[in-house]
Amino acid sequence: MWSRVVEVMLGVWLALSPFIFRHPGSEQGLWLNDLLCALAVITAATLSFWRPTGYAHLLQLVIAVWLIGFGYFAAPHPTPAALQNNIIVGLMLLMFGIIPNDASHPPEAWRGDRMPETDNDNRATLNSNA
């Protein structure tokens, strides 16, 4: 579940970014976009820790596509740093959002004393070394 922790950190970064990149007070759409997306990212990542909502992190793929599109199409070129940040955070959320919750665990066939049946020669070598 390490990727969910990283997603929460990305959500916190997204919530702090309007203050760091100093969105103008008149640009309430930029503030609202960053804060609502941050809340959605943190909520989806946190819900993924609970087994019944374990696939909630996939909602971040939609949020990521939104952030990339918003950052690319919301301003004239050259894109300001705050919107470039949205694009980068969106790309990172795409990468982390597809990582399964149990990615840090070995495959079920490797757990315990069970070894894959297809590799009999290596099994004898591994068992003799143990």
Order of alpha helices (4+ residues) and beta strands (2+ residues): alpha-alpha-alpha-alpha-alpha
